[in-house]
Amino acid sequence: MGALVANADLLWQGFAATLLIAVVAGVLAFAWGVVLAAFRISPVGPLRTFGTAYINVVRNTPLTVVFLFLGGTTSALVGIVIPVSRNTYFGVTINNGILFAIVALTLYTATFVCEVVRSGINSVEVGQAEAARSMGLTFGQTLIQVVLPQAFRSVVPPLINVFVAHIKNTSVAAGFAATELVAVANRLSNANPGDVFGIFMGIGVAYLAITIPLSVAAEQLEKKVAVAR
Amino acid sequence: MSAPKHVLFDVPGPKAILRDKIYTGVFSVVMVGLLVLLVYTAYARGIFDDRWQVLWDPQRGGQTAADVWHSMLVRGLLLGTLKAVVIAVPIVAVTATILVIARVSAKRLMRAIAYLFTHIFRGIPVLLTMYFGVIALNLSPLVSVVLGLAVYNTAVVAEILRAGIAALPKGQREAGLSLGLRPLPVLLRIELPQAVRIMLPALVSQIVVLLKDTSLGFIIAYYELLTVTKNNYNYFGEVTTVVFVLTAAVIYVSVNMAVSRLAHWLEGRLSRTRASAGVGEAPVAPPGSVTALGAGYAGTGA
């Protein structure tokens, strides 16, 4: 623990990097995931095909491969080179590692968001939408006032669990030149071999500080939703 | 229209069918156009040159195509990735069973310990546990990978099994107890086998998760498919990165899809058995299968 206290600024930097990657990629993944879910339930065949193919391929690819793919092949395939930026936000210098992490996690987590949202919409009774339509509500009104509020209830707990996994997945960036929590643990324990246990405990607690409130909230919400049914 | 019956739409009438057809046409053109554009951009960057030759006729250092594929499929996939999976899965089966016993135990202390274990190790990245094994415990990369996989998946599988037990009708447990079985045998011989059966799809998907997580071994220098991939493109030169990373991706996706397909098939099979048996819940699995995943495997053959 002593090494962590002595390097509090590095620890804070790692924590901020983990949070930054998790939040930015989380928001983007949510948006992309909802779009993918819309593709998968749309009446337009090609969009469904695209959505299904994307989900099947990306969900079955390990995140590490997504990172390697972005780092090693995008420039050769499509000529996109992720620009080197050195801007600093919240004490985190945005280097290539962090940018890769954001892009990779967005593409990866979106598939899980999509599946959760899709099964949430499918969990709404068909009769609800039929009743709404027969009362003369338009498609938009049916969706916004009847289907989505009911889908939302069953979507939130699994969605929180998806984001807990997403937050932990930011750790993969440690292998690809991003200085986040796991990279900090690694660096500090190489520098302070005597304090390895304390360092790992501290980093573990830092993760738990984010993940446990979320997973407990998901559990409680799940109980509440179960009662409401 | 082949669109699945869906909560959001009515059965399409003539107007909607026409509209859907137009959209289908438009988006087909857009999708194919994007694909062509992608392939053309790649082509313009010389992606279809002789770099792919490395997969069937490598031109460097007396390596043959057999050597390349042997390194990827045998030393990488079989003796790296799948070895870690095959070691980790039985360990998880046993430890998850123990954890679920503690989690539903009558003793409050046991329950509290199990609750803590579950929440702590579900909330910590697998990679951190693996690094802990390598750096703090001085374990070999293989053991560290297995440690990381086992600890995390124990917590998750135990939760899956607990959900399965919770989904059983109360009468199952009561009947067991009234027959004079003690709580532990009731759990192991009556509740768990049925929970495994209900949760089989989730358990198989968890194997896919575990398989994907072996690739984290790449970061802690465990010799598996991705390490081999990297060694290969370092050896054959920068331009072959695309070749080898894509090959690795195809291998991972194929293996995982095969496992997912298995899960799907099992799901279909289970619902069919249930329907033909004419009862609401799954029939009891053979009494011998007490361990969590072991019973799952026994079930596949039944």
Interface residues (C-beta under 8 A of the other chain):
Chain A: I41 P43 V44 G45 P46 L47 R48 T49 F50 N56 V57 N60 T61 P62 L63 T64 V65 L68 F69 G72 T73 A76 L77 V78 G79 I121 N122 V124 E125 V126 Q128 A129 E130 R133 F139 T142 L143 V147 V164 K168 N169 T170 S171 V172 A174 G175 L181 V182 A185 N186 S189 N190 V196 F197 F200 I203 G204 Y207 L208 T211 I212 S215 V216
Chain B: M1 S2 A3 K5 H6 V7 L8 F9 D10 P12 A16 D20 Y23 T24 F27 S28 V30 M31 L38 T41 A42 R45 I47 H119 I120 R122 G123 I124 P125 V126 L127 L128 Y131 F132 I135 A136 V208 K212 D213 T214 S215 L216 F218 I219 L226 T229 K230 Y233 V239 T241 V242 V245 L246 A248 A249 Y252 V253 N256 M257 S260
